[in-house]
Amino acid sequence: MKKCNIPAIVFFSTTLILAVLLVISRVENPPQKRYDTTTVLNKIVQVKELATIRYNYSGVIGFEDSYKILNVKVPLTDKFFLLKYNGYVKAGVDFGNIKAEVYKETVHVSMPKAKVLDTVIDENSVKVYNESYNSFNPIKIADYNSALTKEKRTMQEDAVKQGILREAQNQSQLLIKSLLEEMGFKEIRFTEEVVMPQLN
């Protein structure tokens, strides 16, 4: 009969028990990730585009003009046209000015207020209708540009009235909060300012 190697069995059993205990310890107490301010800001920047709000527009612009003398229209100098267009207004938070301060499991995010980032009329979508042909007062490129510029202002004012800035601010906060919660922060504070207060 072969003799049992007691020391080898003890060594093997001890090693196996230690390995099992180590695995259980790691499962019950997974290593906690530690994030600093730079890491948090880098993560926040990644959701920048998702935080923007876009309102799409399509409409018709009416333009009329004529020569005037002492505020009286000169006959036979009328010019007019209609423009149909598609465009959009985009709003969001300037992520370049977001600041964050990390203290243990608390993070304070300082956000500037949302603003209109872009107002665009797609030039390829512009169609001209009902255009006048008046040799006394012909339509110029500047007339089209003036009509489109005025419409952009109208689009922007309308978007602000409908709450695009409020939506962009809320969307930015929700996305950042969700991201920071996934990173393990227990307390997340927001302020709409650039200067950072101290956490401790």
MIRO-890694 format. One record per residue: x, y, z of N, C-alpha, C in turn; residue number from 0; residue in one letter. Coordinates in nm, 4 decimals. Layout:
BEGIN
SITE      n_c1      n_c2      n_c3     ca_c1     ca_c2     ca_c3      c_c1      c_c2      c_c3    n  res
SITE         X         Y         Z         X         Y         Z         X         Y         Z  NUM    A
...
//
This chain:
BEGIN
SITE      n_c1      n_c2      n_c3     ca_c1     ca_c2     ca_c3      c_c1      c_c2      c_c3    n  res
SITE    0.0839   -0.1201    0.0000    0.0000    0.0000    0.0000    0.0870    0.1245    0.0000    0    M
SITE    0.0345    0.2272   -0.0742    0.1076    0.3524   -0.0758    0.0787    0.4304    0.0503    1    K
SITE    0.1827    0.4948    0.0987    0.1651    0.5775    0.2185    0.1107    0.7145    0.1779    2    K
SITE    0.0217    0.7695    0.2612   -0.0313    0.9045    0.2395    0.0759    1.0066    0.2745    3    C
SITE    0.0878    1.1074    0.1864    0.1820    1.2168    0.2128    0.1047    1.3252    0.2869    4    N
SITE    0.1024    1.3169    0.4202    0.0232    1.4099    0.5028    0.0602    1.5556    0.4775    5    I
SITE    0.1888    1.5917    0.4795    0.2243    1.7332    0.4579    0.1733    1.7865    0.3241    6    P
SITE    0.1795    1.7054    0.2193    0.1337    1.7502    0.0870   -0.0163    1.7733    0.0877    7    A
SITE   -0.0894    1.6824    0.1548   -0.2352    1.6970    0.1619   -0.2730    1.8222    0.2401    8    I
SITE   -0.2040    1.8471    0.3495   -0.2312    1.9671    0.4308   -0.2036    2.0930    0.3498    9    V
SITE   -0.0919    2.0908    0.2771   -0.0546    2.2083    0.1959   -0.1590    2.2335    0.0878   10    F
SITE   -0.1998    2.1266    0.0195   -0.2984    2.1394   -0.0877   -0.4325    2.1893   -0.0342   11    F
SITE   -0.4751    2.1330    0.0783   -0.6037    2.1719    0.1386   -0.6016    2.3177    0.1818   12    S
SITE   -0.4899    2.3593    0.2448   -0.4776    2.4977    0.2910   -0.4815    2.5944    0.1736   13    T
SITE   -0.4091    2.5601    0.0676   -0.4069    2.6460   -0.0514   -0.5460    2.6591   -0.1123   14    T
SITE   -0.6184    2.5448   -0.1204   -0.7533    2.5454   -0.1776   -0.8480    2.6306   -0.0946   15    L
SITE   -0.8394    2.6177    0.0384   -0.9268    2.6959    0.1276   -0.8984    2.8452    0.1140   16    I
SITE   -0.7712    2.8822    0.1081   -0.7328    3.0230    0.0932   -0.7828    3.0795   -0.0398   17    L
SITE   -0.7730    2.9991   -0.1460   -0.8201    3.0446   -0.2780   -0.9700    3.0699   -0.2759   18    A
SITE   -1.0464    2.9766   -0.2141   -1.1918    2.9926   -0.2047   -1.2279    3.1164   -0.1243   19    V
SITE   -1.1606    3.1367   -0.0114   -1.1866    3.2544    0.0729   -1.1554    3.3833   -0.0010   20    L
SITE   -1.0504    3.3838   -0.0832   -1.0128    3.5031   -0.1583   -1.1189    3.5375   -0.2623   21    L
SITE   -1.1702    3.4334   -0.3311   -1.2748    3.4555   -0.4316   -1.4010    3.5095   -0.3657   22    V
SITE   -1.4405    3.4496   -0.2517   -1.5602    3.4957   -0.1803   -1.5435    3.6397   -0.1350   23    I
SITE   -1.4262    3.6726   -0.0868   -1.3989    3.8086   -0.0392   -1.4121    3.9096   -0.1517   24    S
SITE   -1.3628    3.8729   -0.2709   -1.3698    3.9656   -0.3833   -1.5121    3.9836   -0.4333   25    R
SITE   -1.5902    3.8754   -0.4279   -1.7300    3.8840   -0.4708   -1.8103    3.9712   -0.3753   26    V
SITE   -1.7896    3.9504   -0.2439   -1.8659    4.0266   -0.1443   -1.8167    4.1696   -0.1323   27    E
SITE   -1.6895    4.1914   -0.1503   -1.6324    4.3262   -0.1373   -1.5503    4.3599   -0.2611   28    N
SITE   -1.6193    4.3892   -0.3747   -1.5456    4.4220   -0.4966   -1.4636    4.5491   -0.4765   29    P
SITE   -1.3471    4.5588   -0.5402   -1.2645    4.6779   -0.5240   -1.3378    4.8023   -0.5724   30    P
SITE   -1.3383    4.9070   -0.4930   -1.4080    5.0296   -0.5270   -1.3218    5.1175   -0.6172   31    Q
SITE   -1.3882    5.1686   -0.7226   -1.3157    5.2589   -0.8123   -1.3132    5.3978   -0.7503   32    K
SITE   -1.2016    5.4628   -0.7662   -1.1872    5.5987   -0.7169   -1.1703    5.6919   -0.8357   33    R
SITE   -1.2519    5.7954   -0.8402   -1.2457    5.8898   -0.9498   -1.2013    6.0254   -0.8983   34    Y
SITE   -1.1179    6.0927   -0.9775   -1.0799    6.2294   -0.9421   -1.1555    6.3264   -1.0331   35    D
SITE   -1.1314    6.4562   -1.0121   -1.2047    6.5589   -1.0865   -1.1811    6.5477   -1.2368   36    T
SITE   -1.0581    6.5221   -1.2778   -1.0259    6.5131   -1.4202   -1.1012    6.3992   -1.4871   37    T
SITE   -1.1064    6.2835   -1.4215   -1.1773    6.1681   -1.4763   -1.3258    6.1984   -1.4898   38    T
SITE   -1.3831    6.2612   -1.3886   -1.5261    6.2956   -1.3920   -1.5559    6.3883   -1.5091   39    V
SITE   -1.4736    6.4926   -1.5265   -1.4959    6.5883   -1.6358   -1.4824    6.5204   -1.7719   40    L
SITE   -1.3857    6.4316   -1.7858   -1.3690    6.3596   -1.9118   -1.4913    6.2746   -1.9435   41    N
SITE   -1.5481    6.2108   -1.8405   -1.6686    6.1297   -1.8592   -1.7874    6.2174   -1.8994   42    K
SITE   -1.7975    6.3340   -1.8360   -1.9096    6.4247   -1.8646   -1.9046    6.4717   -2.0096   43    I
SITE   -1.7856    6.5047   -2.0581   -1.7707    6.5552   -2.1950   -1.8197    6.4517   -2.2969   44    V
SITE   -1.8106    6.3240   -2.2642   -1.8512    6.2186   -2.3564   -2.0008    6.2205   -2.3870   45    Q
SITE   -2.0818    6.2801   -2.2994   -2.2271    6.2842   -2.3231   -2.2715    6.4199   -2.3760   46    V
SITE   -2.1767    6.4993   -2.4213   -2.2073    6.6357   -2.4660   -2.3150    6.6394   -2.5735   47    K
SITE   -2.2971    6.5624   -2.6809   -2.3921    6.5669   -2.7913   -2.5294    6.5151   -2.7507   48    E
SITE   -2.5333    6.4166   -2.6603   -2.6613    6.3622   -2.6154   -2.7412    6.4653   -2.5363   49    L
SITE   -2.6717    6.5653   -2.4834   -2.7379    6.6636   -2.3973   -2.7995    6.7784   -2.4759   50    A
SITE   -2.7762    6.7850   -2.6066   -2.8315    6.8950   -2.6853   -2.9767    6.8662   -2.7230   51    T
SITE   -3.0542    6.9720   -2.7341   -3.1945    6.9633   -2.7746   -3.2090    7.0334   -2.9086   52    I
SITE   -3.2814    6.9712   -3.0001   -3.2969    7.0282   -3.1344   -3.4441    7.0392   -3.1704   53    R
SITE   -3.4849    7.1588   -3.2125   -3.6200    7.1805   -3.2639   -3.6101    7.1961   -3.4159   54    Y
SITE   -3.6875    7.1161   -3.4897   -3.6896    7.1261   -3.6354   -3.7999    7.2212   -3.6805   55    N
SITE   -3.7709    7.2963   -3.7861   -3.8663    7.3937   -3.8379   -3.8818    7.3771   -3.9884   56    Y
SITE   -4.0003    7.4056   -4.0364   -4.0238    7.4219   -4.1804   -4.1302    7.5302   -4.1928   57    S
SITE   -4.1131    7.6137   -4.2915   -4.2077    7.7238   -4.3022   -4.1948    7.7979   -4.4328   58    G
SITE   -4.2742    7.9033   -4.4443   -4.2755    7.9875   -4.5639   -4.2499    8.1307   -4.5222   59    V
SITE   -4.1596    8.1955   -4.5923   -4.1247    8.3352   -4.5634   -4.1827    8.4222   -4.6743   60    I
SITE   -4.2577    8.5245   -4.6355   -4.3091    8.6208   -4.7321   -4.2276    8.7491   -4.7288   61    G
SITE   -4.1871    8.7971   -4.8446   -4.1059    8.9200   -4.8531   -4.1741    9.0172   -4.9483   62    F
SITE   -4.1847    9.1426   -4.9038   -4.2388    9.2505   -4.9877   -4.1577    9.3762   -4.9648   63    E
SITE   -4.1370    9.4520   -5.0714   -4.0643    9.5784   -5.0575   -4.0971    9.6659   -5.1785   64    D
SITE   -4.0722    9.7931   -5.1624   -4.0911    9.8878   -5.2726   -4.0164   10.0163   -5.2393   65    S
SITE   -3.9930   10.0959   -5.3421   -3.9341   10.2272   -5.3175   -4.0359   10.3161   -5.2473   66    Y
SITE   -3.9854   10.4007   -5.1596   -4.0741   10.4932   -5.0882   -4.0132   10.6333   -5.0922   67    K
SITE   -4.1009   10.7312   -5.1050   -4.0615   10.8708   -5.0956   -4.1485   10.9340   -4.9887   68    I
SITE   -4.0841   10.9861   -4.8840   -4.1570   11.0420   -4.7698   -4.2580   10.9406   -4.7150   69    L
SITE   -4.2125   10.8162   -4.7080   -4.2913   10.7056   -4.6543   -4.4136   10.6720   -4.7399   70    N
SITE   -4.4136   10.7139   -4.8637   -4.5224   10.6832   -4.9559   -4.4674   10.5915   -5.0653   71    V
SITE   -4.5355   10.4807   -5.0910   -4.4895   10.3845   -5.1900   -4.4918   10.4448   -5.3297   72    K
SITE   -4.3842   10.4207   -5.4022   -4.3770   10.4662   -5.5407   -4.4428   10.3598   -5.6287   73    V
SITE   -4.5395   10.3975   -5.7118   -4.6076   10.2990   -5.7964   -4.5100   10.2249   -5.8885   74    P
SITE   -4.5431   10.0996   -5.9172   -4.4684   10.0148   -6.0099   -4.3290    9.9774   -5.9593   75    L
SITE   -4.3063    9.9909   -5.8277   -4.1747    9.9519   -5.7731   -4.1858    9.8367   -5.6735   76    T
SITE   -4.3000    9.7715   -5.6702   -4.3174    9.6597   -5.5772   -4.2310    9.5397   -5.6185   77    D
SITE   -4.1752    9.4728   -5.5179   -4.1084    9.3442   -5.5422   -4.1467    9.2499   -5.4274   78    K
SITE   -4.1564    9.1210   -5.4585   -4.2010    9.0252   -5.3576   -4.1582    8.8840   -5.3992   79    F
SITE   -4.1580    8.7972   -5.2997   -4.1331    8.6547   -5.3247   -4.1726    8.5751   -5.2011   80    F
SITE   -4.1886    8.4457   -5.2188   -4.2122    8.3520   -5.1097   -4.0987    8.2502   -5.1077   81    L
SITE   -4.0490    8.2203   -4.9872   -3.9448    8.1189   -4.9703   -3.9968    8.0081   -4.8800   82    L
SITE   -3.9807    7.8847   -4.9242   -4.0115    7.7702   -4.8399   -3.8788    7.7106   -4.7922   83    K
SITE   -3.8728    7.6721   -4.6647   -3.7440    7.6275   -4.6101   -3.7628    7.5201   -4.5032   84    Y
SITE   -3.6530    7.4491   -4.4736   -3.6407    7.3602   -4.3577   -3.5191    7.4055   -4.2767   85    N
SITE   -3.5303    7.3961   -4.1452   -3.4187    7.4374   -4.0604   -3.4337    7.3828   -3.9198   86    G
SITE   -3.3434    7.4233   -3.8349   -3.3485    7.3771   -3.6960   -3.2800    7.4760   -3.6027   87    Y
SITE   -3.3192    7.4663   -3.4748   -3.2540    7.5415   -3.3667   -3.2008    7.4393   -3.2678   88    V
SITE   -3.0748    7.4533   -3.2314   -3.0126    7.3594   -3.1381   -2.9698    7.4353   -3.0131   89    K
SITE   -2.9983    7.3770   -2.8968   -2.9621    7.4403   -2.7697   -2.8942    7.3384   -2.6795   90    A
SITE   -2.8097    7.3877   -2.5902   -2.7410    7.2993   -2.4963   -2.6578    7.3783   -2.3986   91    G
SITE   -2.5846    7.3061   -2.3167   -2.4962    7.3654   -2.2165   -2.3539    7.3647   -2.2718   92    V
SITE   -2.2817    7.4705   -2.2473   -2.1410    7.4773   -2.2887   -2.0596    7.3859   -2.1974   93    D
SITE   -2.0313    7.2654   -2.2430   -1.9603    7.1669   -2.1606   -1.8159    7.2074   -2.1343   94    F
SITE   -1.7640    7.2999   -2.2129   -1.6286    7.3484   -2.1884   -1.6176    7.4295   -2.0609   95    G
SITE   -1.7310    7.4791   -2.0123   -1.7316    7.5595   -1.8898   -1.7913    7.4859   -1.7706   96    N
SITE   -1.8180    7.3575   -1.7846   -1.8646    7.2791   -1.6702   -1.7465    7.2498   -1.5788   97    I
SITE   -1.7685    7.2637   -1.4501   -1.6641    7.2341   -1.3515   -1.7168    7.1285   -1.2554   98    K
SITE   -1.6260    7.0494   -1.2011   -1.6651    6.9447   -1.1061   -1.5627    6.9375   -0.9942   99    A
SITE   -1.6128    6.9052   -0.8759   -1.5254    6.8859   -0.7606   -1.5660    6.7575   -0.6905  100    E
SITE   -1.4700    6.6678   -0.6739   -1.4951    6.5363   -0.6143   -1.4437    6.5329   -0.4713  101    V
SITE   -1.5276    6.4818   -0.3818   -1.4872    6.4636   -0.2423   -1.5466    6.3316   -0.1937  102    Y
SITE   -1.4622    6.2278   -0.1906   -1.5055    6.0931   -0.1526   -1.6186    6.0479   -0.2442  103    K
SITE   -1.7391    6.0241   -0.1892   -1.8505    5.9752   -0.2704   -1.9476    6.0871   -0.3093  104    E
SITE   -1.9007    6.2101   -0.2949   -1.9820    6.3268   -0.3310   -1.9158    6.3999   -0.4469  105    T
SITE   -1.9969    6.4455   -0.5397   -1.9449    6.5260   -0.6502   -2.0359    6.6467   -0.6686  106    V
SITE   -1.9725    6.7606   -0.6882   -2.0466    6.8852   -0.7118   -2.0180    6.9294   -0.8536  107    H
SITE   -2.1240    6.9446   -0.9333   -2.1108    6.9864   -1.0727   -2.1644    7.1281   -1.0877  108    V
SITE   -2.0816    7.2154   -1.1398   -2.1219    7.3533   -1.1640   -2.1447    7.3717   -1.3140  109    S
SITE   -2.2684    7.4062   -1.3494   -2.3059    7.4143   -1.4912   -2.3467    7.5558   -1.5306  110    M
SITE   -2.2948    7.6046   -1.6439   -2.3479    7.7312   -1.6961   -2.4901    7.7104   -1.7477  111    P
SITE   -2.5632    7.8163   -1.7630   -2.7004    7.8048   -1.8122   -2.7004    7.7663   -1.9603  112    K
SITE   -2.8038    7.6941   -2.0002   -2.8166    7.6523   -2.1399   -2.8340    7.7742   -2.2297  113    A
SITE   -2.7894    7.7605   -2.3535   -2.8027    7.8678   -2.4507   -2.8254    7.8091   -2.5894  114    K
SITE   -2.8709    7.8917   -2.6812   -2.8879    7.8487   -2.8203   -2.7490    7.8330   -2.8816  115    V
SITE   -2.7210    7.7135   -2.9325   -2.5899    7.6844   -2.9897   -2.5851    7.7082   -3.1399  116    L
SITE   -2.6987    7.6880   -3.2063   -2.6987    7.7009   -3.3514   -2.8396    7.7237   -3.4019  117    D
SITE   -2.8524    7.8088   -3.5032   -2.9790    7.8284   -3.5734   -2.9484    7.8174   -3.7215  118    T
SITE   -3.0060    7.7172   -3.7854   -2.9656    7.6846   -3.9222   -3.0877    7.6748   -4.0129  119    V
SITE   -3.0757    7.7335   -4.1323   -3.1704    7.7091   -4.2404   -3.0932    7.6362   -4.3498  120    I
SITE   -3.1396    7.5181   -4.3846   -3.0726    7.4368   -4.4857   -3.0891    7.5027   -4.6229  121    D
SITE   -2.9779    7.5498   -4.6777   -2.9837    7.6200   -4.8066   -3.0361    7.5300   -4.9185  122    E
SITE   -3.0072    7.4007   -4.9103   -3.0531    7.3073   -5.0138   -3.2051    7.2867   -5.0106  123    N
SITE   -3.2659    7.3228   -4.8960   -3.4111    7.3035   -4.8843   -3.4897    7.4260   -4.9301  124    S
SITE   -3.4217    7.5376   -4.9526   -3.4911    7.6632   -4.9852   -3.5476    7.6589   -5.1275  125    V
SITE   -3.6775    7.6852   -5.1387   -3.7453    7.6932   -5.2688   -3.8103    7.8312   -5.2816  126    K
SITE   -3.8002    7.8900   -5.3994   -3.8557    8.0230   -5.4240   -3.9857    8.0085   -5.5020  127    V
SITE   -4.0906    8.0788   -5.4543   -4.2209    8.0767   -5.5199   -4.2713    8.2197   -5.5397  128    Y
SITE   -4.3583    8.2329   -5.6393   -4.4309    8.3595   -5.6591   -4.3365    8.4797   -5.6575  129    N
SITE   -4.2337    8.4721   -5.7377   -4.1304    8.5765   -5.7396   -4.1673    8.6845   -5.8409  130    E
SITE   -4.1526    8.8107   -5.8010   -4.1840    8.9222   -5.8904   -4.0669    8.9477   -5.9855  131    S
SITE   -4.1003    9.0055   -6.0998   -3.9966    9.0462   -6.1971   -4.0218    9.1928   -6.2318  132    Y
SITE   -3.9548    9.2788   -6.1598   -3.9783    9.4222   -6.1750   -3.8465    9.4879   -6.2151  133    N
SITE   -3.8425    9.5396   -6.3377   -3.7182    9.6013   -6.3866   -3.6864    9.7308   -6.3123  134    S
SITE   -3.7889    9.7970   -6.2560   -3.7643    9.9192   -6.1796   -3.7039    9.8901   -6.0429  135    F
SITE   -3.7386    9.7739   -5.9860   -3.6889    9.7380   -5.8523   -3.6667    9.5858   -5.8479  136    N
SITE   -3.5599    9.5381   -5.9120   -3.5375    9.3938   -5.9211   -3.4985    9.3326   -5.7858  137    P
SITE   -3.5312    9.2047   -5.7718   -3.4920    9.1313   -5.6506   -3.3412    9.1054   -5.6542  138    I
SITE   -3.2776    9.1239   -5.5387   -3.1335    9.1018   -5.5278   -3.1046    8.9871   -5.4310  139    K
SITE   -2.9829    8.9349   -5.4398   -2.9403    8.8296   -5.3466   -2.9528    8.8779   -5.2026  140    I
SITE   -2.9242    9.0055   -5.1820   -2.9320    9.0629   -5.0470   -3.0738    9.0539   -4.9904  141    A
SITE   -3.1740    9.0578   -5.0770   -3.3125    9.0468   -5.0305   -3.3401    8.9071   -4.9745  142    D
SITE   -3.2914    8.8057   -5.0464   -3.3074    8.6691   -4.9966   -3.2341    8.6516   -4.8627  143    Y
SITE   -3.1099    8.6995   -4.8578   -3.0304    8.6867   -4.7344   -3.0969    8.7583   -4.6181  144    N
SITE   -3.1516    8.8766   -4.6447   -3.2186    8.9535   -4.5404   -3.3414    8.8782   -4.4872  145    S
SITE   -3.4188    8.8177   -4.5780   -3.5386    8.7433   -4.5380   -3.5006    8.6214   -4.4536  146    A
SITE   -3.3940    8.5511   -4.4940   -3.3518    8.4321   -4.4203   -3.2947    8.4680   -4.2830  147    L
SITE   -3.2187    8.5783   -4.2766   -3.1625    8.6223   -4.1490   -3.2730    8.6592   -4.0506  148    T
SITE   -3.3738    8.7292   -4.1011   -3.4874    8.7676   -4.0154   -3.5613    8.6432   -3.9673  149    K
SITE   -3.5763    8.5436   -4.0548   -3.6471    8.4204   -4.0174   -3.5698    8.3421   -3.9118  150    E
SITE   -3.4372    8.3434   -3.9197   -3.3562    8.2762   -3.8177   -3.3816    8.3355   -3.6797  151    K
SITE   -3.3891    8.4680   -3.6737   -3.4192    8.5335   -3.5452   -3.5560    8.4918   -3.4941  152    R
SITE   -3.6535    8.4832   -3.5858   -3.7891    8.4423   -3.5480   -3.7896    8.2979   -3.4971  153    T
SITE   -3.7173    8.2095   -3.5656   -3.7075    8.0694   -3.5230   -3.6478    8.0594   -3.3829  154    M
SITE   -3.5409    8.1355   -3.3597   -3.4728    8.1300   -3.2301   -3.5633    8.1811   -3.1186  155    Q
SITE   -3.6309    8.2933   -3.1426   -3.7209    8.3498   -3.0424   -3.8347    8.2526   -3.0120  156    E
SITE   -3.8867    8.1879   -3.1160   -3.9956    8.0929   -3.0972   -3.9503    7.9715   -3.0157  157    D
SITE   -3.8300    7.9214   -3.0458   -3.7774    7.8051   -2.9734   -3.7583    7.8366   -2.8251  158    A
SITE   -3.7083    7.9561   -2.7965   -3.6879    7.9961   -2.6567   -3.8226    8.0058   -2.5848  159    V
SITE   -3.9220    8.0626   -2.6526   -4.0562    8.0736   -2.5929   -4.1151    7.9358   -2.5634  160    K
SITE   -4.0858    7.8386   -2.6490   -4.1403    7.7039   -2.6310   -4.0650    7.6238   -2.5250  161    Q
SITE   -3.9531    7.6778   -2.4745   -3.8834    7.6135   -2.3634   -3.7617    7.5317   -2.4001  162    G
SITE   -3.6988    7.5610   -2.5141   -3.5837    7.4812   -2.5572   -3.4670    7.4921   -2.4590  163    I
SITE   -3.4502    7.6100   -2.3966   -3.3393    7.6274   -2.3018   -3.3636    7.5470   -2.1744  164    L
SITE   -3.4858    7.5481   -2.1262   -3.5202    7.4716   -2.0062   -3.5010    7.3216   -2.0318  165    R
SITE   -3.5446    7.2758   -2.1492   -3.5282    7.1344   -2.1832   -3.3808    7.0957   -2.1918  166    E
SITE   -3.3000    7.1826   -2.2520   -3.1572    7.1535   -2.2655   -3.0897    7.1468   -2.1294  167    A
SITE   -3.1283    7.2373   -2.0378   -3.0707    7.2373   -1.9029   -3.1077    7.1083   -1.8291  168    Q
SITE   -3.2361    7.0721   -1.8355   -3.2822    6.9501   -1.7672   -3.2184    6.8250   -1.8255  169    N
SITE   -3.2091    6.8208   -1.9586   -3.1498    6.7043   -2.0239   -3.0032    6.6878   -1.9851  170    Q
SITE   -2.9314    6.7987   -1.9773   -2.7897    6.7939   -1.9393   -2.7743    6.7404   -1.7975  171    S
SITE   -2.8560    6.7910   -1.7060   -2.8469    6.7462   -1.5668   -2.8820    6.5987   -1.5528  172    Q
SITE   -2.9880    6.5546   -1.6222   -3.0298    6.4140   -1.6122   -2.9213    6.3193   -1.6631  173    L
SITE   -2.8593    6.3536   -1.7751   -2.7560    6.2682   -1.8319   -2.6329    6.2624   -1.7423  174    L
SITE   -2.5924    6.3803   -1.6921   -2.4747    6.3849   -1.6054   -2.5013    6.3103   -1.4752  175    I
SITE   -2.6212    6.3290   -1.4190   -2.6561    6.2590   -1.2949   -2.6534    6.1080   -1.3149  176    K
SITE   -2.7128    6.0607   -1.4252   -2.7147    5.9175   -1.4544   -2.5731    5.8624   -1.4696  177    S
SITE   -2.4880    5.9372   -1.5369   -2.3493    5.8957   -1.5561   -2.2751    5.8855   -1.4237  178    L
SITE   -2.2910    5.9861   -1.3385   -2.2199    5.9887   -1.2104   -2.2715    5.8813   -1.1148  179    L
SITE   -2.4017    5.8516   -1.1215   -2.4557    5.7431   -1.0389   -2.3961    5.6088   -1.0812  180    E
SITE   -2.3790    5.5906   -1.2124   -2.3167    5.4669   -1.2610   -2.1709    5.4571   -1.2154  181    E
SITE   -2.1078    5.5709   -1.1957   -1.9688    5.5723   -1.1502   -1.9597    5.5459   -1.0002  182    M
SITE   -2.0744    5.5458   -0.9306   -2.0759    5.5100   -0.7897   -2.0883    5.6243   -0.6916  183    G
SITE   -2.1116    5.7454   -0.7392   -2.1253    5.8582   -0.6466   -2.2617    5.8529   -0.5779  184    F
SITE   -2.2602    5.8742   -0.4477   -2.3823    5.8654   -0.3673   -2.4574    5.9975   -0.3614  185    K
SITE   -2.3834    6.1064   -0.3645   -2.4461    6.2392   -0.3569   -2.3960    6.3242   -0.4722  186    E
SITE   -2.4908    6.3815   -0.5470   -2.4569    6.4631   -0.6636   -2.5270    6.5975   -0.6495  187    I
SITE   -2.4494    6.7038   -0.6515   -2.5052    6.8386   -0.6361   -2.4852    6.9166   -0.7661  188    R
SITE   -2.5853    6.9979   -0.8006   -2.5769    7.0827   -0.9193   -2.5982    7.2283   -0.8810  189    F
SITE   -2.5213    7.3151   -0.9420   -2.5481    7.4586   -0.9331   -2.5261    7.5188   -1.0707  190    T
SITE   -2.6024    7.6228   -1.1020   -2.5870    7.6922   -1.2298   -2.4947    7.8120   -1.2088  191    E
SITE   -2.3680    7.7807   -1.2021   -2.2680    7.8842   -1.1822   -2.1344    7.8307   -1.2294  192    E
SITE   -2.0352    7.9175   -1.2368   -1.9032    7.8771   -1.2808   -1.8062    7.8678   -1.1641  193    V
SITE   -1.8228    7.9543   -1.0642   -1.7346    7.9523   -0.9486   -1.7716    7.8365   -0.8589  194    V
SITE   -1.6720    7.7554   -0.8220   -1.6980    7.6359   -0.7416   -1.6923    7.6650   -0.5911  195    M
SITE   -1.7984    7.6347   -0.5181   -1.7903    7.6401   -0.3716   -1.7156    7.5195   -0.3184  196    P
SITE   -1.6678    7.5264   -0.1981   -1.5942    7.4151   -0.1366   -1.6919    7.3126   -0.0810  197    Q
SITE   -1.6572    7.1850   -0.0916   -1.7438    7.0784   -0.0387   -1.7215    7.0566    0.1112  198    L
SITE   -1.5985    7.0795    0.1577   -1.5706    7.0504    0.2981   -1.5243    7.1750    0.3712  199    N
//
